[in-house]
Structures are given as structure tokens and as C-alpha cells.
């Protein structure tokens, strides 16, 4: 794992094809399974207590590993930006998923989180000096919103019921926006160059924030380890080792070594993996509405990502200069 997440180059010119393929496979499959792992873990562990201890444990391991391998000490600016990125990605993004999974199915959560590339487009558009989306991207945005409407169901707006819990959907949407902001900020943030150390620092900061929120919300009072079921323990261990140490490190590596459009393609596969695992292992129903919404959302993400990955056409001034 060290060769794929902290380097993986063959000649110093860029990442090797093998390293890219391995890290994509890790993010594709592992992150699709973490939604079910979260559902198991929070069955008997309070939400933010589970998430905070998960990321703190993984962060300690990764940060110690990075420093042991010779990574330089972090500067004050490194810690500041690691706290910002960790707060947005973990406290905001993952925290929204963890809380929402107390109200919605794991497969539905994955489908709503698949809209992250949509929010990335919007954030890159509205930020100072941002880029206006193309017509194809606008079409993808409209398609994604239509998919969300189908998934949540008109009952959420009319009060008739029968759709996805609106508060859970809102938490997932806000979490996706926080994740998108953090992903955009991370590209220019003063983070450590070593992927392992950077990941560890982000987890230490984000995990500490989650624990503080857990304590402020009273989740520590009355909690006893003896009340945690074996299934929740296995879910927590899986999230620490596979979901965080392996999966999150692979994502941080991809952000450093491939384009953002390519890195965001995990949104195609994660919902499929999550829905199938939720159906196979937890008996979560797959309704016709879910299938239709999944097709619309994934199509929207593909349209947006492909449009963003195409090189922009040269302007008349650039053509004249050429």
C-alpha cells in the first residue's frame, strides 16, 4: 500500500499506470461498501462518537507511519489547512452521511452523495475567478436535480409521504456540498506533500472535531462499551482499517496525481456497490423509484464529468496568437 498511496512512480515523471489503477479500484469498491459499514457501526454506537473515534484511530496510525517513513514535520500552515480540509471532508461530508444513515437506507445515502461532482461544478463556477459551466454541464446539473426529485419523491414536498426522509436527504445534500468545497480547497491548500502524512493530519483534525461535537451533543453520557454489539465492533474496525486507512488515503493520492474529473468518477460506482450490498446483506429494498433515480443521477454525473474533462476550445484571440 505504501507504494501506491505515497508515490507509485516509475521514472519520476508521474504516477505509474499500475498505481493509478490500484488506487481507483480501492476507492471504487471500498467506499461503496463503507455505507453499509456505517449502518452496522452506528446501530449501537452514537453517530459522531463512532465517526470521531474512527478517524482519530486511523489518523494516529497514518500520521505515525508517515513520520516514521521520514516525512518532514508539519508547519503551522500545514496544520491550519489540514484542519480546514478535515473539517469540510470529514466533519461536514462524512458527518452528514453518518447522521443521515439513522434516517435513510445506506444505498439511498450513496446515491445522494453521488451528486458531489454536481456541487463541485457549481462551487468552481461561483468562486472568485471561477469557470462558467458549458451547456452540457448545465444539462447535467438539471438532470441531477431531476434525479434527486425522483429519489426523494414528491411526497417530501407535499407531505404525502412515501419518499426519502427529507431531513436525511437535507443532511446528505449539505454534507455533499461540504465535501465538494473541501475537495476544491484541497487542490490549492498548503497540505503536506506526503499523502500518508497529509491524510493522517486531516483525520486527526476532523476526528477531533467530531468527538467535540459528540461530547457537546451529550453522546458520551450513558454510553458504555459493553452495550456495543459484535456487529457494530466489526463495522467500526472495517471503517478504521479498510474505509479510512486504505480508502481515504487512496482518494488523497488520486487528488494529487490525476485530474479532479477523473478522481470524481468514484461517484459512478459507489452507489451501485452500496445499493447491491444493502440489498444482499441487510435486506434493503430496491424499488423501481430507486432504480430510475439511480440511472438519472449516475447519467448526470457522467455527463458533467465528461464535459469537464474535455479540453476547452481555443478562443479567437488564442487562435490568432497561434
NORTA-V132588 format. One record per backbone hydrogen bond with DSSP energy under -0.5 kcal/mol. CO is the residue of the C=O (numbers start at 1). NH is the residue of the N-H. Records with the same first field share a line. If there is no record, write none. Layout:
CO = NH  NH
//
This chain:
1 = 4  5
2 = 6
8 = 16
14 = 10
16 = 20
17 = 21
18 = 22
19 = 23
20 = 24
21 = 25
22 = 26
23 = 27
24 = 28
25 = 29
26 = 30  31
27 = 31
28 = 32
29 = 33
30 = 33  34
31 = 35
33 = 36  37
34 = 38
35 = 39
36 = 40
37 = 41
38 = 42
40 = 43
41 = 44  45
46 = 50
47 = 51
48 = 52
49 = 53
50 = 54
51 = 55
52 = 56
53 = 57
54 = 58
55 = 59
56 = 60
57 = 61
58 = 62
59 = 63
60 = 64
61 = 65
62 = 66
63 = 67
64 = 68
65 = 69
66 = 71
67 = 70
75 = 79
76 = 80
77 = 81
78 = 82
79 = 83
80 = 84
81 = 85
82 = 86
83 = 87
84 = 88
85 = 89
86 = 90  91
87 = 92
88 = 93
89 = 94
90 = 95
92 = 96
93 = 97
94 = 98
95 = 99
96 = 100
97 = 101
99 = 102
100 = 103  104
105 = 109
106 = 110
107 = 111
108 = 112
109 = 113
110 = 114
112 = 115
113 = 116
114 = 117
115 = 118  119
116 = 120
117 = 121
118 = 122
119 = 123
120 = 124
121 = 125
122 = 126
123 = 127
124 = 131
127 = 130
134 = 138
135 = 139
136 = 140
137 = 141
138 = 142
139 = 143
140 = 144
141 = 145
142 = 146
143 = 147
144 = 148
145 = 149
146 = 150
147 = 151
148 = 152
149 = 153
152 = 164
153 = 156
154 = 157  158
155 = 159  161
165 = 169
166 = 170
167 = 171
168 = 172
169 = 173
170 = 174
171 = 175
172 = 176
173 = 177
174 = 178
175 = 179
176 = 180
177 = 181
178 = 182
179 = 183
180 = 184
181 = 185
182 = 186
183 = 187
184 = 187
185 = 188  189
189 = 191
194 = 198
195 = 199
196 = 200
197 = 201
198 = 202
199 = 203
200 = 204
201 = 205
202 = 206
203 = 207
204 = 208
205 = 209
206 = 210
207 = 211
208 = 212
209 = 213
210 = 214
211 = 215
212 = 216
213 = 217
214 = 219
215 = 218
220 = 223
224 = 227
225 = 228
229 = 233
230 = 234
231 = 235
232 = 236
233 = 237
234 = 238
235 = 239
236 = 240
237 = 241
238 = 242  243
239 = 244
240 = 245
241 = 246
242 = 247
243 = 248
244 = 248  249
246 = 250
247 = 251
248 = 252
249 = 253
250 = 254
251 = 255
252 = 256
253 = 257
254 = 258
259 = 263
260 = 264
262 = 265
263 = 266
264 = 267
265 = 268  269
266 = 270
267 = 271
269 = 273
270 = 274
271 = 275
272 = 276
273 = 277
274 = 278
275 = 279
276 = 280
277 = 281  282
278 = 282  284
279 = 283
285 = 287
287 = 291
288 = 292
289 = 293
290 = 294
291 = 295
292 = 296
293 = 297
294 = 298
295 = 299
296 = 300
297 = 301
298 = 302
299 = 303
300 = 304
301 = 305
302 = 306
303 = 307
304 = 308
305 = 309
306 = 310
315 = 319
316 = 320
317 = 321
318 = 322
//
